[in-house]
Amino acid sequence: MPECIEWTANGWMFGVRRAIADYGHDKRPGCAEYLRARLETEMTSAEKARSCLFHIAGFVREPSGDHHPEFYFVRNITAIDTTTGAYLGAGPDFYVSEDFWERDCKTPSARAALAAGSFANVYLNGYPDGRVAYWGLNRQFNSFLTAVWSQPSWKFSPPKTLDEIGLVLELLLNAIGTLFKISNYRAPYIGGHVQTLQLKWP
């Protein structure tokens, strides 16, 4: 969230941990909605003039006792330019959408694929150039990995566990970080050390 670094460093919260802790004490419905309301009421007008985006993901318990994943997008932008990837319409109002379970994994076939372990989505925010570079690298790298894994005499194999999937994702993100390290951007190293957190299905 490079657009929000200056604001978060000024003390309202660090990595949204304080807001999450407060939410746990208040027991109000909807963590994403709770964060949206606090951002909208506690940020200054000057801070809201810059694009600010948060991703929140986790598992939700269903009435049956089963769980399913959800992904929430909290932001003060109104659109993303489909050509450049730039964020558009930063302003005083914050919005929340759930983009995985009710949008990208909504159909019975997608949910069956998810249950079988063959459906996945990646959500990114940050500098447009970095996101565009990631998707380009992802396409090329997936082709390379498929070619390597298809060699019957080689002992390489696709990831079989959540930890192994995390290693592949970390490799991709480190490649993008390396591009920023050797770039001409004023702040060339975006994001610092890659951190991964694997959430196992409850």
C-alpha positions as CSV (number, residue, x, y, z in Angstrom):
1,M,0.0,0.0,0.0
2,P,2.6,2.6,-1.0
3,E,0.0,5.4,-1.2
4,C,-0.8,5.0,2.5
5,I,2.7,4.6,4.0
6,E,3.0,8.3,5.1
7,W,-0.5,8.2,6.7
8,T,-0.1,5.0,8.6
9,A,3.3,6.0,9.8
10,N,1.7,9.1,11.4
11,G,0.3,7.1,14.3
12,W,-3.4,6.2,13.6
13,M,-2.4,2.5,13.1
14,F,0.4,0.4,12.0
15,G,-0.4,-2.3,9.5
16,V,-4.1,-2.0,10.6
17,R,-3.2,-4.1,13.6
18,R,-4.7,-1.6,16.0
19,A,-7.9,-1.3,14.1
20,I,-8.2,-5.1,14.0
21,A,-7.6,-5.3,17.8
22,D,-10.2,-2.6,18.4
23,Y,-12.6,-4.5,16.2
24,G,-12.2,-7.6,18.2
25,H,-13.0,-5.7,21.4
26,D,-16.1,-3.9,19.9
27,K,-17.6,-7.1,18.4
28,R,-19.2,-5.1,15.7
29,P,-20.4,-6.9,12.6
30,G,-18.1,-6.9,9.6
31,C,-14.4,-6.2,10.0
32,A,-14.1,-4.7,6.6
33,E,-17.0,-2.4,7.2
34,Y,-15.6,-1.4,10.6
35,L,-12.3,-0.5,8.9
36,R,-14.1,1.5,6.2
37,A,-16.0,3.5,8.7
38,R,-12.9,4.4,10.7
39,L,-10.9,5.3,7.6
40,E,-13.7,7.6,6.5
41,T,-14.1,9.4,9.8
42,E,-10.6,9.5,11.1
43,M,-8.5,10.4,8.1
44,T,-8.0,14.0,7.2
45,S,-9.1,15.6,4.0
46,A,-5.5,15.9,2.8
47,E,-4.9,12.2,3.5
48,K,-8.1,11.2,1.7
49,A,-6.9,13.1,-1.4
50,R,-4.5,10.2,-2.1
51,S,-5.5,6.7,-3.0
52,C,-5.7,4.3,-0.1
53,L,-6.4,0.6,-0.4
54,F,-6.6,-2.4,1.9
55,H,-7.1,-6.1,1.3
56,I,-8.7,-8.2,4.0
57,A,-8.9,-12.0,3.6
58,G,-10.0,-14.9,5.8
59,F,-12.5,-17.6,6.4
60,V,-16.1,-17.2,7.3
61,R,-18.1,-19.8,9.2
62,E,-21.3,-20.8,7.5
63,P,-24.5,-21.7,9.4
64,S,-23.8,-25.4,8.6
65,G,-20.5,-25.2,10.5
66,D,-18.4,-25.3,7.3
67,H,-16.1,-22.5,6.2
68,H,-15.4,-20.6,3.0
69,P,-12.8,-18.0,2.1
70,E,-13.7,-14.3,1.5
71,F,-11.7,-11.4,0.2
72,Y,-12.6,-7.8,1.0
73,F,-11.3,-4.7,-0.9
74,V,-11.5,-1.5,1.2
75,R,-10.6,1.7,-0.8
76,N,-11.3,5.3,-1.4
77,I,-10.9,5.1,-5.2
78,T,-13.8,4.7,-7.7
79,A,-12.1,2.8,-10.5
80,I,-8.8,1.4,-11.9
81,D,-7.7,2.5,-15.4
82,T,-7.9,-0.7,-17.6
83,T,-5.1,0.5,-19.8
84,T,-2.5,1.9,-17.4
85,G,-3.6,0.3,-14.1
86,A,-3.6,3.7,-12.4
87,Y,-6.1,4.3,-9.5
88,L,-8.8,6.8,-10.3
89,G,-11.1,9.0,-8.3
90,A,-9.4,9.1,-4.9
91,G,-11.7,11.0,-2.5
92,P,-13.3,11.3,0.9
93,D,-15.6,8.3,0.6
94,F,-14.5,4.7,1.3
95,Y,-16.0,1.6,-0.3
96,V,-16.1,-2.1,0.5
97,S,-16.6,-5.0,-1.8
98,E,-16.2,-8.8,-1.3
99,D,-14.5,-9.9,-4.5
100,F,-13.8,-13.6,-4.1
101,W,-16.7,-15.7,-2.8
102,E,-19.5,-13.5,-4.2
103,R,-17.8,-12.5,-7.5
104,D,-14.8,-14.5,-8.6
105,C,-15.8,-17.9,-7.1
106,K,-19.5,-17.6,-7.3
107,T,-20.5,-20.3,-9.8
108,P,-21.0,-24.0,-8.7
109,S,-18.2,-25.0,-11.1
110,A,-15.7,-22.5,-9.5
111,R,-16.6,-23.6,-6.0
112,A,-16.3,-27.3,-7.0
113,A,-12.8,-26.5,-8.4
114,L,-11.9,-24.6,-5.2
115,A,-12.9,-27.7,-3.1
116,A,-10.8,-29.8,-5.4
117,G,-7.8,-27.5,-5.0
118,S,-7.7,-26.4,-8.6
119,F,-9.1,-22.8,-8.3
120,A,-7.1,-19.8,-7.1
121,N,-7.0,-16.0,-7.5
122,V,-4.4,-13.4,-6.9
123,Y,-5.3,-9.8,-5.8
124,L,-2.7,-7.0,-6.0
125,N,-2.5,-3.4,-5.1
126,G,0.3,-0.9,-5.3
127,Y,2.2,0.9,-8.1
128,P,0.7,0.2,-11.5
129,D,4.1,-0.6,-13.0
130,G,4.8,-3.2,-10.4
131,R,1.4,-4.9,-10.9
132,V,1.7,-4.9,-14.7
133,A,5.2,-6.4,-14.4
134,Y,4.0,-9.0,-12.0
135,W,1.2,-10.2,-14.3
136,G,3.7,-10.3,-17.2
137,L,6.2,-12.3,-15.2
138,N,3.5,-14.6,-13.9
139,R,2.4,-15.6,-17.4
140,Q,6.0,-16.2,-18.6
141,F,7.0,-17.9,-15.3
142,N,4.0,-20.3,-15.4
143,S,4.9,-21.4,-18.9
144,F,8.5,-22.0,-17.7
145,L,7.3,-24.0,-14.6
146,T,4.9,-26.1,-16.7
147,A,7.7,-27.0,-19.1
148,V,10.0,-28.0,-16.2
149,W,7.4,-30.0,-14.4
150,S,6.4,-31.8,-17.6
151,Q,9.8,-33.4,-18.0
152,P,9.3,-37.0,-16.9
153,S,13.0,-37.6,-16.2
154,W,13.4,-34.6,-14.0
155,K,12.5,-34.8,-10.3
156,F,10.9,-31.3,-10.1
157,S,7.2,-31.2,-9.2
158,P,4.5,-28.6,-8.8
159,P,3.7,-27.5,-5.3
160,K,1.6,-29.9,-3.3
161,T,1.2,-28.1,0.0
162,L,0.2,-24.6,1.1
163,D,3.7,-23.9,2.2
164,E,5.1,-24.8,-1.2
165,I,2.6,-22.6,-3.0
166,G,3.8,-19.8,-0.7
167,L,7.4,-20.4,-1.8
168,V,6.4,-20.0,-5.5
169,L,4.5,-16.8,-4.8
170,E,7.4,-15.5,-2.7
171,L,9.8,-16.2,-5.6
172,L,7.6,-14.1,-7.9
173,L,7.3,-11.2,-5.6
174,N,11.0,-11.2,-4.9
175,A,11.6,-10.9,-8.7
176,I,9.4,-7.8,-8.8
177,G,11.2,-6.4,-5.8
178,T,14.5,-6.9,-7.6
179,L,13.2,-4.9,-10.6
180,F,12.4,-2.0,-8.3
181,K,15.8,-2.3,-6.6
182,I,17.6,-1.7,-9.9
183,S,15.1,0.9,-11.3
184,N,15.1,4.7,-11.6
185,Y,12.2,5.2,-9.2
186,R,12.8,7.7,-6.4
187,A,11.9,4.9,-3.9
188,P,13.3,2.0,-5.8
189,Y,12.7,-0.8,-3.2
190,I,9.0,-1.2,-2.8
191,G,7.6,-3.2,0.1
192,G,10.8,-4.3,1.8
193,H,11.3,-8.0,2.6
194,V,8.6,-10.3,1.2
195,Q,6.4,-11.7,4.0
196,T,4.0,-14.6,3.5
197,L,1.3,-15.9,5.8
198,Q,-0.5,-19.2,5.0
199,L,-4.0,-19.5,6.3
200,K,-5.0,-23.2,6.4
201,W,-8.6,-24.2,5.8
202,P,-10.3,-24.4,9.2
